[in-house]
Amino acid sequence: MEEGKMGNVATVRAVLAILQWWCFNVTVIIMNKWIFQKLEFKFPLTVSCVHFICSSIGAYIAIKMLKIKPLIEVAPEDRWKRIFPMSFVFCINIVLGNVSLRYIPVSFMQTIKSFTPATTVILQWLVWRKYFEWRIWASLVPIVGGILLTSVTELSFNMFGFCAAMVGCLATSTKTILAESLLHGYKFDSINTVYYMAPFATMILSVPAIVLEGGGVINWLYTYESTVPALIIIITSGILAFCLNFSIFYVIHSTTAVTFNVAGNLKVAAAVLISWMIFRNPISAMNAVGCGITLVGCTFYGYVRHLISQQGATLSPRTPRSRMEMLPLVGEKQEKI
């Protein structure tokens, strides 16, 4: 009887964790698109910098003051040798996501982001000569096919936004691959990741943001009619971006890998639907089919990875698990190496 109650409590906790993750993730995406499109604040570097600043402050408060998660100490020399390179790729990843969001619809951007598993596998195969079973390659076919169909039939296609999103996928994959070697010996969760990387990312991004967008931001402050409410929305998006990492942390600890994968794909579908309801960007029938094929392919890929990892655990139970878990700042699905 007690086991049944514990199981029910765990199920409820998992559902609530997934729902709050969906809520934060979709809200951040929609708010960022609203900032670029409705508020006419067309400065993705500045928006990203605001997110990093809010995340740096939030992570410091969470770890140092509220003591929500024990701090994993990283030696000062390792911060520059290991954390800084990761922060650079981390920064590129987030910036390109926001740049793509400025130029292409949320639905298209989210679909392209689902291409990350394919870019991760291809990079590991080409650069690191890592071997993958045929089942992994087969699971990538619907992902690649869905992306191609979506891109060809996208009514609001923008080449610059498309390229930014694709390079963002490569940056995400590179960050995932580098994580194991650069952060060897450390086990990071989402809060530790933000605590160490967001300050570096702020430092890296602040100069180009000021140089490239500073004049435009000042002009916007003088010409935009409702500056104060707009600034509140921009800062709120940064605060929610940090809260998103807490939600990812709880989902990871409350669900299985398969559940997290499926929930992530359903989250993409929810973001696409809600963004269409708000912004009314045109979506053709074939475009919707392509998006659906991509999401099904991502779910199939996650399932295949789970089966292979389970078989590996059965064949060699003493094989250690991955040395670290690192989650990105703005809620992308993390592919374990």
Rosetta silent file (secondary structure, phi, psi, omega in degrees, C-alpha in Angstrom):
SEQUENCE: MEEGKMGNVATVRAVLAILQWWCFNVTVIIMNKWIFQKLEFKFPLTVSCVHFICSSIGAYIAIKMLKIKPLIEVAPEDRWKRIFPMSFVFCINIVLGNVSLRYIPVSFMQTIKSFTPATTVILQWLVWRKYFEWRIWASLVPIVGGILLTSVTELSFNMFGFCAAMVGCLATSTKTILAESLLHGYKFDSINTVYYMAPFATMILSVPAIVLEGGGVINWLYTYESTVPALIIIITSGILAFCLNFSIFYVIHSTTAVTFNVAGNLKVAAAVLISWMIFRNPISAMNAVGCGITLVGCTFYGYVRHLISQQGATLSPRTPRSRMEMLPLVGEKQEKI
SCORE:     score description
SCORE:     0.000 S_00000001
   1 L     0.000  -44.352 -179.922    0.000    0.000    0.000 S_00000001
   2 H   -63.997  -37.559  178.703    2.798    2.363    0.950 S_00000001
   3 H   -63.700  -37.393  177.910    4.590    1.567   -2.296 S_00000001
   4 H   -64.103  -41.139  179.043    1.451    2.480   -4.251 S_00000001
   5 H   -65.883  -42.065  178.890    1.206    5.831   -2.484 S_00000001
   6 H   -62.666  -38.822  177.624    4.880    6.526   -3.094 S_00000001
   7 H   -64.587  -40.530  177.954    4.397    5.662   -6.758 S_00000001
   8 H   -64.607  -42.042  178.575    1.424    8.011   -7.042 S_00000001
   9 H   -62.338  -43.228  179.316    3.365   10.818   -5.368 S_00000001
  10 H   -63.198  -38.851  179.084    6.304   10.278   -7.734 S_00000001
  11 H   -65.342  -45.571  179.041    3.965   10.341  -10.740 S_00000001
  12 H   -61.896  -42.700  179.415    2.293   13.561   -9.606 S_00000001
  13 H   -62.486  -41.192  179.603    5.690   15.136   -8.937 S_00000001
  14 H   -64.864  -43.842  179.449    6.914   14.143  -12.407 S_00000001
  15 H   -62.083  -45.104  179.833    3.789   15.542  -14.109 S_00000001
  16 H   -64.202  -38.912  178.516    4.055   18.834  -12.200 S_00000001
  17 H   -63.243  -43.555  179.531    7.767   19.084  -13.030 S_00000001
  18 H   -64.928  -42.179 -179.037    7.065   18.555  -16.736 S_00000001
  19 H   -64.138  -41.916  179.675    4.220   21.089  -16.726 S_00000001
  20 H   -70.184  -32.974  175.716    6.307   23.810  -15.082 S_00000001
  21 H   -64.013  -46.990  176.575    9.153   23.074  -17.506 S_00000001
  22 H   -57.110  -45.467 -176.262    6.771   23.431  -20.449 S_00000001
  23 H   -60.751  -50.625 -179.254    5.361   26.635  -18.994 S_00000001
  24 H   -64.691  -44.048 -175.767    8.746   28.310  -18.489 S_00000001
  25 H   -63.734  -51.274 -179.085   10.165   27.094  -21.795 S_00000001
  26 H   -63.605  -39.288 -179.509    7.247   28.121  -23.982 S_00000001
  27 H   -63.435  -43.671  179.357    6.902   31.445  -22.136 S_00000001
  28 H   -62.275  -44.879 -179.791   10.579   32.331  -22.679 S_00000001
  29 H   -62.524  -47.395 -178.887   10.388   31.489  -26.382 S_00000001
  30 H   -64.822  -41.196  179.576    7.164   33.433  -26.909 S_00000001
  31 H   -64.262  -41.050  178.588    8.436   36.419  -24.898 S_00000001
  32 H   -62.833  -43.703  177.522   11.657   36.575  -26.898 S_00000001
  33 H   -64.080  -38.612  178.111    9.725   36.497  -30.161 S_00000001
  34 H   -62.615  -41.015  179.264    7.360   39.167  -28.755 S_00000001
  35 H   -61.671  -44.940 -178.368   10.369   41.348  -27.855 S_00000001
  36 H   -72.292  -38.732 -171.316   11.787   41.139  -31.368 S_00000001
  37 H   -94.464  -49.814 -174.121    8.501   41.429  -33.264 S_00000001
  38 L   -86.285  -39.790  179.977    6.009   43.396  -31.167 S_00000001
  39 L   -84.569   -7.666 -179.878    8.318   45.612  -29.081 S_00000001
  40 L    58.649   27.305  176.121   10.546   46.209  -32.132 S_00000001
  41 L   -92.873   82.707 -169.987   13.590   45.589  -29.916 S_00000001
  42 L   -91.401   56.647 -175.832   15.593   43.947  -32.695 S_00000001
  43 L  -132.346   81.599 -175.572   18.785   43.396  -30.719 S_00000001
  44 H   -64.129  -31.803  178.334   19.395   39.687  -30.091 S_00000001
  45 H   -65.385  -41.150 -179.870   22.881   40.213  -28.630 S_00000001
  46 H   -67.998  -42.149  178.020   21.507   42.603  -26.009 S_00000001
  47 H   -61.387  -43.165  178.149   18.610   40.289  -25.157 S_00000001
  48 H   -62.653  -40.307  179.497   21.040   37.394  -24.737 S_00000001
  49 H   -64.157  -40.314  176.400   23.276   39.557  -22.547 S_00000001
  50 H   -61.673  -41.477  178.198   20.302   40.461  -20.328 S_00000001
  51 H   -61.641  -43.256 -179.488   19.520   36.738  -19.990 S_00000001
  52 H   -66.084  -40.251  179.298   23.102   35.968  -18.976 S_00000001
  53 H   -63.658  -47.534  178.906   23.168   38.779  -16.407 S_00000001
  54 H   -61.724  -38.811 -179.308   19.867   37.658  -14.849 S_00000001
  55 H   -69.924  -37.263  177.950   21.057   34.052  -14.832 S_00000001
  56 H   -62.776  -46.495  179.604   24.384   34.979  -13.208 S_00000001
  57 H   -65.853  -43.977 -178.773   22.622   36.855  -10.426 S_00000001
  58 H   -63.642  -42.045  179.764   19.969   34.170  -10.000 S_00000001
  59 H   -66.799  -37.900  178.053   22.503   31.322   -9.818 S_00000001
  60 H   -63.237  -44.394  179.044   24.593   33.228   -7.265 S_00000001
  61 H   -63.501  -43.437 -177.065   21.536   33.819   -5.075 S_00000001
  62 H   -63.446  -41.851 -174.421   20.418   30.186   -5.414 S_00000001
  63 H   -87.098  -45.515 -174.431   23.785   28.676   -4.511 S_00000001
  64 H   -81.603  -40.450 -171.776   25.342   31.195   -2.125 S_00000001
  65 H   -99.983  -51.153 -177.936   22.318   32.607   -0.285 S_00000001
  66 L   -83.099  -18.495  178.869   19.425   30.155   -0.583 S_00000001
  67 L    54.489   42.952  179.821   21.759   27.107   -0.655 S_00000001
  68 L   -68.706  -36.681 -178.523   19.387   25.271   -2.976 S_00000001
  69 L  -136.642  131.733  177.688   22.162   23.124   -4.429 S_00000001
  70 L   -57.261  138.106 -177.941   25.596   22.398   -2.940 S_00000001
  71 L   -78.124  131.908  173.572   28.303   24.221   -4.827 S_00000001
  72 L   -92.688  112.740 -176.457   30.792   22.156   -6.801 S_00000001
  73 L   -74.848  131.385  175.811   34.101   23.969   -6.421 S_00000001
  74 L  -115.306  128.090 -178.326   36.132   24.379   -9.595 S_00000001
  75 L   -57.949  144.227 -177.642   39.790   25.346   -9.247 S_00000001
  76 H   -54.031  -41.678 -179.751   40.583   28.880  -10.521 S_00000001
  77 H   -66.588  -31.992  178.444   42.984   27.600  -13.186 S_00000001
  78 H   -72.111  -24.989  179.253   40.347   25.134  -14.402 S_00000001
  79 H   -63.717  -36.692  179.866   37.826   27.929  -14.765 S_00000001
  80 H   -84.540  -35.926 -178.295   39.927   29.450  -17.556 S_00000001
  81 H   -76.749  -35.207 -172.909   41.145   26.175  -19.082 S_00000001
  82 H  -113.340  -47.104 -175.049   37.835   24.310  -18.981 S_00000001
  83 H   -73.208  -41.857 -176.210   34.925   26.602  -18.134 S_00000001
  84 H   -61.497  -47.345  177.142   35.868   29.534  -20.388 S_00000001
  85 H   -59.969  -39.033  177.431   35.997   27.515  -23.668 S_00000001
  86 H   -65.127  -38.076 -179.645   32.687   25.918  -22.777 S_00000001
  87 H   -64.872  -35.298  179.819   31.248   29.346  -21.972 S_00000001
  88 H   -63.687  -48.406  178.156   32.304   30.632  -25.384 S_00000001
  89 H   -66.155  -40.019  176.761   30.444   27.857  -27.213 S_00000001
  90 H   -55.172  -44.699 -179.511   27.604   28.195  -24.691 S_00000001
  91 H   -65.752  -46.002  179.022   27.350   31.901  -25.552 S_00000001
  92 H   -59.139  -41.727 -179.143   27.355   31.289  -29.318 S_00000001
  93 H   -58.740  -49.048 -177.774   24.616   28.708  -28.908 S_00000001
  94 H   -69.176  -42.564 -178.924   22.260   31.059  -27.063 S_00000001
  95 H   -61.626  -45.590 -178.979   22.991   34.073  -29.252 S_00000001
  96 H   -65.294  -33.604  175.437   22.350   32.178  -32.482 S_00000001
  97 H   -61.821  -43.366  178.923   19.088   30.873  -31.049 S_00000001
  98 H   -71.977  -34.498  177.066   17.927   34.431  -30.388 S_00000001
  99 H   -63.944  -45.570  179.490   19.226   35.663  -33.749 S_00000001
 100 H   -63.798  -35.582 -179.263   17.273   32.953  -35.571 S_00000001
 101 H   -66.339  -26.389  178.157   14.197   33.773  -33.486 S_00000001
 102 H   -71.100  -34.971 -170.272   14.319   37.340  -34.758 S_00000001
 103 H  -101.763  -22.074 -178.370   14.229   36.341  -38.429 S_00000001
 104 L  -127.585  158.776 -178.908   12.161   33.150  -38.609 S_00000001
 105 L   -64.192  157.600  178.835    8.935   31.954  -36.940 S_00000001
 106 H   -58.069  -41.434 -177.388    9.033   30.048  -33.656 S_00000001
 107 H   -59.917  -44.264 -179.399    7.634   26.950  -35.356 S_00000001
 108 H   -68.928  -43.644 -179.460   10.455   26.845  -37.914 S_00000001
 109 H   -62.005  -43.852 -179.743   13.162   27.634  -35.358 S_00000001
 110 H   -65.362  -37.212  177.860   11.981   24.937  -32.966 S_00000001
 111 H   -65.024  -43.815  179.214   11.861   22.380  -35.766 S_00000001
 112 H   -63.823  -38.628  178.934   15.436   23.194  -36.824 S_00000001
 113 H   -59.526  -28.730  179.085   16.586   22.937  -33.182 S_00000001
 114 L   -69.461   -6.736  178.598   15.308   19.360  -33.241 S_00000001
 115 L   -78.892   -8.019 -175.843   18.089   18.671  -35.753 S_00000001
 116 H   -54.947  -43.445  177.679   20.648   18.769  -32.898 S_00000001
 117 H   -55.834  -39.681 -179.468   20.788   14.955  -32.359 S_00000001
 118 H   -66.840  -44.443  179.900   21.740   14.500  -36.020 S_00000001
 119 H   -65.424  -34.018  178.467   24.465   17.172  -35.935 S_00000001
 120 H   -64.082  -47.870 -179.845   25.865   15.668  -32.711 S_00000001
 121 H   -64.025  -44.479 -177.559   26.150   12.191  -34.223 S_00000001
 122 H   -64.748  -41.648  178.086   27.579   13.472  -37.512 S_00000001
 123 H   -63.417  -44.924  179.379   30.192   15.634  -35.741 S_00000001
 124 H   -62.405  -35.056 -179.592   31.277   12.788  -33.494 S_00000001
 125 H   -73.606  -44.233 -176.214   31.571   10.507  -36.534 S_00000001
 126 H   -75.695  -47.199 -172.295   33.445   12.977  -38.778 S_00000001
 127 L   -88.755  -45.817 -175.533   35.727   14.701  -36.268 S_00000001
 128 L   -99.156    1.246  177.244   36.148   12.194  -33.447 S_00000001
 129 L    53.515   39.139  179.667   35.730    9.051  -35.577 S_00000001
 130 L   -83.628  138.844 -178.567   33.241    7.603  -33.118 S_00000001
 131 L   -87.600  138.271  176.543   31.405    4.451  -34.178 S_00000001
 132 L  -127.976  143.859  177.157   27.582    4.312  -34.045 S_00000001
 133 L   -65.576  159.500 -179.930   25.268    1.372  -34.540 S_00000001
 134 H   -63.036  -27.185  179.568   23.099    1.232  -37.630 S_00000001
 135 H   -65.606  -34.338  176.840   20.039    1.803  -35.448 S_00000001
 136 H   -65.150  -46.679  179.619   21.318    5.272  -34.528 S_00000001
 137 H   -63.376  -39.195  179.232   21.819    6.185  -38.186 S_00000001
 138 H   -64.486  -35.735 -178.843   18.387    4.788  -39.069 S_00000001
 139 H   -70.410  -18.602  179.409   16.754    6.890  -36.334 S_00000001
 140 H   -81.320  -18.073 -176.329   18.244   10.042  -37.899 S_00000001
 141 H   -58.203  -50.805  179.037   16.508    9.477  -41.263 S_00000001
 142 H   -65.939  -29.871  177.831   13.079   10.868  -40.210 S_00000001
 143 H   -65.025  -50.574 -179.909   14.760   13.797  -38.431 S_00000001
 144 H   -64.465  -43.218  179.008   16.723   14.819  -41.532 S_00000001
 145 H   -62.723  -41.575  178.959   13.762   14.143  -43.833 S_00000001
 146 H   -64.562  -40.975  177.856   11.404   16.164  -41.648 S_00000001
 147 H   -63.170  -44.153  179.166   13.824   19.112  -41.524 S_00000001
 148 H   -61.288  -45.629 -179.807   14.224   19.074  -45.312 S_00000001
 149 H   -64.406  -41.387  179.337   10.466   18.962  -45.865 S_00000001
 150 H   -64.712  -41.933 -178.157    9.866   21.741  -43.346 S_00000001
 151 H   -66.178  -42.273 -178.407   12.571   23.961  -44.869 S_00000001
 152 H   -66.421  -34.953 -174.497   11.335   23.511  -48.452 S_00000001
 153 H   -99.896    4.337 -179.623    7.712   24.256  -47.527 S_00000001
 154 L   -68.453  120.979 -176.508    8.346   27.084  -45.000 S_00000001
 155 L   -77.122  -24.684 -179.534    6.282   30.085  -46.127 S_00000001
 156 L  -109.483   39.250 -175.498    8.254   32.571  -43.991 S_00000001
 157 L   -66.245  133.853  174.669   11.688   31.237  -44.940 S_00000001
 158 L  -133.746  121.082 -173.052   14.639   33.541  -44.246 S_00000001
 159 H   -62.207  -40.330 -178.891   18.105   32.338  -45.245 S_00000001
 160 H   -65.590  -44.987  178.367   19.943   34.288  -42.523 S_00000001
 161 H   -64.475  -38.794  178.258   17.623   33.023  -39.792 S_00000001
 162 H   -63.502  -45.776 -179.547   17.836   29.479  -41.164 S_00000001
 163 H   -65.113  -38.716  177.933   21.649   29.551  -41.213 S_00000001
 164 H   -61.717  -42.941  179.583   21.759   30.998  -37.679 S_00000001
 165 H   -65.903  -40.754 -179.552   19.537   28.197  -36.410 S_00000001
 166 H   -67.611  -43.632  177.074   21.589   25.513  -38.183 S_00000001
 167 H   -65.772  -32.103  174.705   24.906   26.876  -36.894 S_00000001
 168 H   -61.487  -38.473  175.606   23.239   27.057  -33.475 S_00000001
 169 H   -61.705  -42.511  178.129   22.607   23.304  -33.737 S_00000001
 170 H   -64.002  -38.840  178.105   26.285   22.787  -34.504 S_00000001
 171 H   -64.792  -40.710  177.112   27.223   24.952  -31.503 S_00000001
 172 H   -62.027  -44.125  179.242   24.924   22.902  -29.272 S_00000001
 173 H   -64.684  -42.328  179.109   26.460   19.681  -30.542 S_00000001
 174 H   -62.055  -42.732  178.389   29.997   21.021  -30.105 S_00000001
 175 H   -61.004  -42.159 -179.694   29.201   22.065  -26.538 S_00000001
 176 H   -64.151  -43.089 -177.745   27.824   18.611  -25.803 S_00000001
 177 H   -70.335  -42.438 -179.290   30.853   16.857  -27.270 S_00000001
 178 H   -68.064  -25.171 -173.923   33.426   19.131  -25.618 S_00000001
 179 H   -56.306  -42.889 -174.711   31.731   18.809  -22.239 S_00000001
 180 H   -65.650  -38.107 -178.302   33.032   15.324  -21.541 S_00000001
 181 H   -83.571  -41.925 -176.888   36.681   16.208  -22.196 S_00000001
 182 H   -72.552  -32.770 -176.284   36.781   19.770  -20.865 S_00000001
 183 L  -109.027   31.710  178.380   34.821   19.068  -17.692 S_00000001
 184 L   -59.157  130.048  177.893   36.373   15.702  -16.872 S_00000001
 185 L    94.682   -9.527  178.623   36.068   14.986  -13.161 S_00000001
 186 L  -113.135  141.552  175.992   33.205   17.406  -12.524 S_00000001
 187 L  -113.147  106.643 -174.636   29.538   16.514  -12.321 S_00000001
 188 L  -100.220  142.514  165.733   27.480   19.540  -13.303 S_00000001
 189 L  -111.382 -176.015 -173.553   23.764   20.088  -13.043 S_00000001
 190 H   -63.205  -37.380 -177.859   21.861   22.980  -14.605 S_00000001
 191 H   -70.420  -44.299  176.912   22.392   25.387  -11.688 S_00000001
 192 H   -62.333  -37.155  177.927   26.150   24.749  -11.477 S_00000001
 193 H   -59.447  -48.365 -179.473   26.352   25.153  -15.245 S_00000001
 194 H   -66.506  -40.644 -176.723   24.715   28.584  -15.075 S_00000001
 195 H   -58.798  -42.356 -176.457   26.714   29.600  -11.982 S_00000001
 196 H   -89.174  -34.072 -171.294   30.066   29.064  -13.693 S_00000001
 197 H   -93.563  -32.806 -177.064   29.278   29.761  -17.348 S_00000001
 198 H   -60.994  -42.545  177.411   26.820   32.679  -17.313 S_00000001
 199 H   -61.397  -42.537  176.713   29.355   35.214  -15.890 S_00000001
 200 H   -62.059  -43.031 -179.825   31.919   34.210  -18.532 S_00000001
 201 H   -62.855  -38.789  176.708   29.229   34.389  -21.222 S_00000001
 202 H   -61.208  -45.041 -179.809   28.242   37.884  -20.020 S_00000001
 203 H   -63.163  -42.458 -178.851   31.864   38.998  -20.226 S_00000001
 204 H   -65.805  -39.963 -171.237   32.290   37.518  -23.713 S_00000001
 205 H   -88.486  -23.677 -171.916   29.066   39.000  -25.102 S_00000001
 206 H   -60.631  -42.960 -177.344   28.982   42.436  -23.451 S_00000001
 207 H   -65.495  -52.811  178.327   31.609   44.062  -25.714 S_00000001
 208 H   -62.362  -31.464  178.490   30.137   42.964  -29.101 S_00000001
 209 H   -65.355  -41.857  179.721   26.640   43.801  -27.807 S_00000001
 210 H   -68.879  -44.944 -176.259   27.725   47.344  -26.940 S_00000001
 211 H   -68.167  -45.283 -173.974   29.730   47.859  -30.142 S_00000001
 212 H   -85.710  -30.971 -173.391   27.220   46.344  -32.581 S_00000001
 213 H  -122.438   -5.070 -175.691   23.901   47.201  -30.939 S_00000001
 214 H   -56.476  -47.801 -179.918   24.638   49.975  -28.413 S_00000001
 215 H   -63.025  -40.839  179.117   23.664   52.824  -30.727 S_00000001
 216 H   -66.008  -37.798  178.809   20.478   51.072  -31.825 S_00000001
 217 H   -65.394  -44.344  179.026   19.456   50.366  -28.221 S_00000001
 218 H   -62.212  -42.951  177.922   19.965   54.029  -27.232 S_00000001
 219 H   -62.494  -39.937  177.936   17.943   55.155  -30.259 S_00000001
 220 H   -63.386  -40.087  179.509   15.183   52.673  -29.333 S_00000001
 221 H   -61.683  -33.685 -178.649   15.089   54.026  -25.765 S_00000001
 222 H   -83.251  -29.752 -172.325   14.498   57.543  -27.098 S_00000001
 223 H  -100.573  -26.228 -177.163   12.002   56.708  -29.827 S_00000001
 224 L   -72.022  139.179 -172.600    9.897   53.832  -28.431 S_00000001
 225 L   -70.476  -50.575 -175.863    6.651   55.065  -26.854 S_00000001
 226 L  -108.462   75.137 -173.539    6.258   52.723  -23.844 S_00000001
 227 H   -68.116  -46.643 -174.767    9.870   52.205  -22.785 S_00000001
 228 H   -61.951  -51.073  176.804    9.338   51.249  -19.132 S_00000001
 229 H   -59.359  -36.654  179.649    6.786   48.440  -19.750 S_00000001
 230 H   -65.452  -42.541  178.733    8.972   47.144  -22.588 S_00000001
 231 H   -64.687  -35.374  177.009   12.070   47.069  -20.374 S_00000001
 232 H   -62.591  -41.197  178.158   10.088   45.204  -17.708 S_00000001
 233 H   -64.146  -42.740 -179.005    9.176   42.568  -20.307 S_00000001
 234 H   -63.594  -45.950  179.460   12.811   42.238  -21.432 S_00000001
 235 H   -66.645  -38.477  178.430   14.113   41.838  -17.870 S_00000001
 236 H   -62.012  -37.613  177.813   11.286   39.429  -17.036 S_00000001
 237 H   -62.616  -34.832  176.878   12.304   37.255  -19.979 S_00000001
 238 H   -67.700  -41.815  178.668   15.800   37.076  -18.466 S_00000001
 239 H   -64.235  -42.392  179.306   14.443   36.083  -15.058 S_00000001
 240 H   -67.451  -32.405  176.625   12.243   33.404  -16.627 S_00000001
 241 H   -62.133  -38.511  176.210   15.229   32.117  -18.624 S_00000001
 242 H   -69.247  -43.249  179.042   16.993   31.474  -15.323 S_00000001
 243 H   -59.539  -30.617  179.072   13.861   29.889  -13.798 S_00000001
 244 H   -58.765  -35.245 -179.634   13.771   27.583  -16.797 S_00000001
 245 H   -68.303  -34.375  173.655   17.002   25.964  -15.614 S_00000001
 246 H   -63.471  -42.213 -178.332   15.425   25.110  -12.272 S_00000001
 247 H   -65.262  -38.837  176.776   12.513   23.491  -14.084 S_00000001
 248 H   -63.307  -41.650  179.788   14.889   21.441  -16.256 S_00000001
 249 H   -58.356  -45.527 -178.666   16.759   20.365  -13.124 S_00000001
 250 H   -70.669  -34.924  177.703   13.566   19.091  -11.483 S_00000001
 251 H   -64.719  -44.945  179.366   12.370   17.333  -14.639 S_00000001
 252 H   -57.731  -39.858 -176.361   15.700   15.482  -14.966 S_00000001
 253 H   -86.399   -8.272 -176.617   15.482   14.325  -11.357 S_00000001
 254 H  -110.501   -9.244 -176.415   11.769   13.462  -11.472 S_00000001
 255 L  -132.382  171.274  174.131   11.514   11.517  -14.734 S_00000001
 256 L   -86.446  169.611 -179.939   13.306    8.874  -16.758 S_00000001
 257 H   -62.466  -39.858 -179.781   15.405    9.639  -19.841 S_00000001
 258 H   -66.095  -43.895  178.881   12.678    8.355  -22.177 S_00000001
 259 H   -61.042  -42.268  179.671    9.998   10.441  -20.449 S_00000001
 260 H   -62.534  -41.362  179.250   12.212   13.514  -20.663 S_00000001
 261 H   -63.497  -48.264 -179.909   12.783   12.930  -24.379 S_00000001
 262 H   -64.233  -43.546  179.682    9.083   12.479  -25.156 S_00000001
 263 H   -62.227  -36.567  178.341    8.123   15.442  -22.963 S_00000001
 264 H   -64.469  -40.409  178.685   10.714   17.567  -24.768 S_00000001
 265 H   -70.404  -36.916  175.305    9.227   16.772  -28.156 S_00000001
 266 H   -66.304  -33.625  176.928    5.703   17.441  -26.909 S_00000001
 267 H   -63.065  -40.996  177.061    7.001   20.739  -25.543 S_00000001
 268 H   -61.046  -44.239  178.444    8.205   21.672  -29.030 S_00000001
 269 H   -60.886  -41.470  179.004    4.760   20.847  -30.412 S_00000001
 270 H   -64.875  -41.592  178.804    3.141   23.008  -27.714 S_00000001
 271 H   -63.318  -40.883  178.502    5.505   25.913  -28.488 S_00000001
 272 H   -62.434  -46.023 -178.123    4.710   25.652  -32.203 S_00000001
 273 H   -65.466  -47.472 -177.737    0.954   25.629  -31.571 S_00000001
 274 H   -66.344  -40.680  178.861    0.941   28.487  -29.062 S_00000001
 275 H   -63.250  -37.223  177.934    3.254   30.643  -31.184 S_00000001
 276 H   -65.901  -39.454  179.477    0.963   30.127  -34.182 S_00000001
 277 H   -65.126  -32.519 -176.983   -2.059   31.154  -32.111 S_00000001
 278 H   -86.928  -49.707 -172.938   -0.296   34.355  -30.979 S_00000001
 279 H   -95.828  -15.480  176.982    1.702   35.452  -34.037 S_00000001
 280 L    55.774   36.122  175.364   -0.409   33.766  -36.750 S_00000001
 281 L   -69.222  138.200 -175.319    2.588   33.009  -38.926 S_00000001
 282 L   -66.336  133.344  177.329    1.439   31.044  -42.005 S_00000001
 283 L  -129.708  119.755  178.650    2.026   27.283  -41.827 S_00000001
 284 L   -78.239  165.406 -179.786    1.255   25.076  -44.819 S_00000001
 285 H   -62.862  -43.140 -179.680   -0.063   21.530  -44.467 S_00000001
 286 H   -67.571  -32.846  176.807    3.201   20.019  -45.735 S_00000001
 287 H   -64.108  -42.829  177.739    5.151   22.243  -43.365 S_00000001
 288 H   -64.533  -38.954  177.200    3.142   20.897  -40.433 S_00000001
 289 H   -62.932  -43.243  178.472    3.721   17.335  -41.687 S_00000001
 290 H   -61.030  -42.167  177.376    7.483   17.989  -41.851 S_00000001
 291 H   -62.456  -42.985  179.217    7.486   19.324  -38.292 S_00000001
 292 H   -63.362  -41.858  178.641    5.550   16.267  -37.121 S_00000001
 293 H   -62.123  -41.439  178.994    7.950   13.871  -38.863 S_00000001
 294 H   -61.358  -44.877 -178.898   10.903   15.613  -37.213 S_00000001
 295 H   -66.509  -40.446  176.190    9.392   15.328  -33.735 S_00000001
 296 H   -62.968  -40.069  178.125    8.529   11.665  -34.257 S_00000001
 297 H   -63.174  -40.315  178.324   12.094   11.103  -35.456 S_00000001
 298 H   -64.447  -40.092  177.675   13.508   12.782  -32.337 S_00000001
 299 H   -63.990  -42.774  178.829   11.331   10.580  -30.130 S_00000001
 300 H   -64.022  -40.882  177.863   12.466    7.485  -32.042 S_00000001
 301 H   -60.049  -46.653  178.696   16.109    8.583  -31.713 S_00000001
 302 H   -61.075  -38.109  179.964   15.728    8.982  -27.943 S_00000001
 303 H   -67.262  -42.185  178.859   14.121    5.564  -27.695 S_00000001
 304 H   -63.807  -44.532  177.886   16.934    3.923  -29.690 S_00000001
 305 H   -59.717  -38.737  178.899   19.586    5.609  -27.520 S_00000001
 306 H   -65.088  -43.679  179.519   17.754    4.348  -24.436 S_00000001
 307 H   -61.913  -43.066 -178.907   17.630    0.773  -25.771 S_00000001
 308 H   -66.248  -41.507  179.146   21.336    0.810  -26.610 S_00000001
 309 H   -65.875  -36.208  177.959   22.286    2.229  -23.207 S_00000001
 310 H   -66.722  -41.083  177.868   20.134   -0.404  -21.475 S_00000001
 311 H   -64.718  -38.836  178.121   21.792   -3.175  -23.467 S_00000001
 312 H   -64.778  -38.698  179.018   25.215   -1.753  -22.613 S_00000001
 313 H   -67.407  -34.035 -179.944   24.337   -1.687  -18.926 S_00000001
 314 H   -71.481  -39.375 -177.870   23.175   -5.311  -19.126 S_00000001
 315 H   -76.024  -36.354 -179.291   26.318   -6.486  -20.918 S_00000001
 316 L  -135.873   80.983 -175.033   28.783   -4.526  -18.785 S_00000001
 317 L   -64.323  -16.451 -177.616   27.174   -3.472  -15.500 S_00000001
 318 L   -91.683   -2.510  179.284   30.411   -2.057  -14.130 S_00000001
 319 L   -66.681  124.967 -176.910   30.802    0.464  -16.928 S_00000001
 320 L   -67.998  151.563  176.732   30.613    3.938  -15.365 S_00000001
 321 L   -77.602  175.133  178.542   27.921    6.348  -16.485 S_00000001
 322 L   -54.085  141.610 -173.071   28.631    9.671  -18.100 S_00000001
 323 L   -76.417  -16.399 -178.946   30.808   11.815  -15.847 S_00000001
 324 L  -152.217  155.200  173.652   28.687   14.899  -16.080 S_00000001
 325 L  -121.962  120.206 -179.269   25.250   16.193  -16.937 S_00000001
 326 L  -126.226  129.008 -178.614   25.160   19.649  -18.404 S_00000001
 327 L  -111.648  138.574  179.709   22.017   21.498  -19.390 S_00000001
 328 L   -71.209  168.768 -170.926   21.978   24.574  -21.593 S_00000001
 329 L   -72.780  -39.149 -170.700   20.711   27.941  -20.405 S_00000001
 330 L  -114.616   40.867  162.513   17.559   28.372  -22.427 S_00000001
 331 L    74.038   39.697  169.933   15.996   24.969  -22.360 S_00000001
 332 L   -90.124  157.071  178.562   17.213   22.878  -25.193 S_00000001
 333 L   -73.189  136.788 -179.377   17.166   19.083  -24.834 S_00000001
 334 L   -94.932  126.805  176.803   20.503   17.698  -23.746 S_00000001
 335 L   -96.796  119.674  179.358   21.876   14.724  -25.631 S_00000001
 336 L   -73.106  149.010 -175.902   24.151   12.611  -23.453 S_00000001
 337 L   -85.612    0.000    0.000   27.432   11.540  -24.948 S_00000001
